[in-house]
Amino acid sequence: MKLAYFFGFAFALAFASTAQSQTLMDSPICGEKLGAIYTPGERDRLAAFIKPIFERFYEKIPTLSPSEQAWLKTEYQDGITPKGLTPRAIEAVTSMEYLKWYARTITAEIVAETDGIIKSDYNTGIEMREWTYLSSDLQDDTYAASLRRLFDARILKEEDLPFPSDRFGARMLIFGQCLMGRVIVKIPGDRYAD
């Protein structure tokens, strides 16, 4: 019993010491030290670790002005048809307006997903859904490319990003996959749980 208490305390300290961290590299689950998460409390602490990282840089992504919003609606959103994107919509995807809009949209989703995990009151169905959406958003290469291009344009700084800019897209992908393999499959009721 004392040994279990010690390891639980040590794990809690690991989370507490990394709460001040600036990037997802410092995550005790999918950072440089890999481990599995088995308890609802551990999953809540991980979500609470991830959430402020994305809240912090959400504020750094510029919002679109009314004229930029109108342009994006005309060029991109109105160009989404049942047959696919129009050539103008495809061209708009490379615009800075689209990058800002997409980065803010997905970052807001990630904040909402981590908040949903924390507020799920350990409802495994809700938790599974939110972790799955979170993992998917982190693996979204369009999202990673948007953040990277905003960094390259000097709109975001190195310290704003959830990972260092070096191999940024690969790090985002691996972190999202790590959540699937080390968190989602450990939620009780999943067929892959030990």
Rosetta blueprint (number, residue, H / E / L):
1 M L
2 K H
3 L H
4 A H
5 Y H
6 F H
7 F H
8 G H
9 F H
10 A H
11 F H
12 A H
13 L H
14 A H
15 F H
16 A H
17 S H
18 T H
19 A L
20 Q L
21 S L
22 Q L
23 T L
24 L H
25 M H
26 D H
27 S L
28 P L
29 I L
30 C E
31 G L
32 E L
33 K L
34 L E
35 G L
36 A L
37 I L
38 Y L
39 T L
40 P H
41 G H
42 E H
43 R H
44 D H
45 R H
46 L H
47 A H
48 A H
49 F H
50 I H
51 K H
52 P H
53 I H
54 F H
55 E H
56 R H
57 F H
58 Y H
59 E L
60 K L
61 I L
62 P L
63 T L
64 L L
65 S L
66 P H
67 S H
68 E H
69 Q H
70 A H
71 W H
72 L H
73 K H
74 T H
75 E H
76 Y L
77 Q H
78 D H
79 G H
80 I E
81 T E
82 P L
83 K L
84 G E
85 L E
86 T L
87 P H
88 R H
89 A H
90 I H
91 E H
92 A H
93 V L
94 T L
95 S L
96 M H
97 E H
98 Y H
99 L H
100 K H
101 W H
102 Y H
103 A H
104 R H
105 T H
106 I H
107 T H
108 A H
109 E H
110 I H
111 V H
112 A H
113 E H
114 T H
115 D H
116 G H
117 I H
118 I H
119 K L
120 S L
121 D L
122 Y L
123 N L
124 T H
125 G H
126 I H
127 E H
128 M H
129 R H
130 E H
131 W H
132 T H
133 Y H
134 L H
135 S H
136 S H
137 D H
138 L H
139 Q L
140 D L
141 D H
142 T H
143 Y H
144 A H
145 A H
146 S H
147 L H
148 R H
149 R H
150 L H
151 F H
152 D H
153 A L
154 R L
155 I L
156 L L
157 K L
158 E H
159 E H
160 D H
161 L L
162 P L
163 F L
164 P L
165 S L
166 D L
167 R L
168 F H
169 G H
170 A H
171 R H
172 M H
173 L H
174 I H
175 F H
176 G H
177 Q H
178 C H
179 L H
180 M H
181 G H
182 R H
183 V L
184 I H
185 V H
186 K H
187 I L
188 P L
189 G L
190 D L
191 R L
192 Y L
193 A L
194 D L
